[in-house]
Amino acid sequence: MKVKILFVINPVSGKKSKDFVPALIKQIFYEEHYDLKIIYTLFSGEATHIVKQYFNKGYKKVVAVGGDGTVNEVASAITETDAVLGIVPTGSGNGLARHLKIPMNIKKSLGIIKKGHPIKMDFGMINDRKFFCTTGVGFDAHIGYIFSKANDRGFANYLKATLSEFRRYHPERYEISMNGTTYIRDAFLITFANASQYGNNAHIAPKAKINDGKLDVSIMKDFPIVSAPNLGTRLFIKNIDKSHYVETFQCKKIVVKRKKPGVVHFDGEPLEMGEILNIKVVPTGLNVIVP
């Protein structure tokens, strides 16, 4: 019996063309051994509906060809099932793929899907939305919103948006309840991390693990602009948690209250939510292929 595999390609993730990807898939996954379906998405949110449709037809191996947003849409359709997620990272940040040590090279990542092995990983919820890498409020959510409106993607444009918005952004006050304690913080950003990084190897929660049944919480307070280069460096050398501008916690459930509705991000995708945010981890709720 042929193995059924669904490939869901986001044609606008990242900056590189993916026109060659279907031919490469067919080269690696010989059609006499595999029942392949290769589908391009046309709009945001479509991937979840596609995957549910094909899961009901027996496609238990589903592959997201895109960035963290595409991974989120595909994975959201198969949580707490026996289906398995594969990732071909072609996005701007690729945070989950990098955390899982999946190669950024398309051909090599396809080889992982063919020869790798599945593991169980946790995922998170922020209100009714699932996330697999990180979610959060504050400056990073604000930048995610700005970046989503940009015509050009890529790390350089993300960095440009970050620098241009930094001076005009003001921290907000949050009431954060977790582990039986309530904290009041004026925070530049708060990140709830299942995996360790935003993407591009910027590690906001260096000690986060995807299978420990916990979320790592990083609360960054306001800081002077002269400290920005040091904090930026710390993100990439995996010790942002050592900065005195950052508090870190671990927990299973968190309630965040803020003064007014605003933007949150989940796996880099921005969305408006209300004043109260309920965040939690769902242990071992997703099967994913790793090297």
Buried (B, 14 or more C-beta within 10 A) or exposed (E): EEEBBBBBBBBBBBBEEBEEBBEBBEEEBEEEEBBBBBBBBEEBEBBBEBBEEBBEEEBBBBBBBBBBBBBBBBBBBBBEEEBBBBBBBBBBBBBBBBBBEBBEEBEEBBBBBEEBEBBEBBBBBBBEBBBBBBBBBBBBBBBBBBBBEEEEBBBEBBEBBBEEBEEEBEBBEBBBBBEEEEBEBEBBBBBBBBBBBBBBBBBBBBEBBBEBEBBBBBBBBBBEEEBEEEBEEBBEEBEBBEBEBBBBBBBBEBBBBBEEEBBBBBBBBBBEBEEEBEBBBBEBBBBBBBE
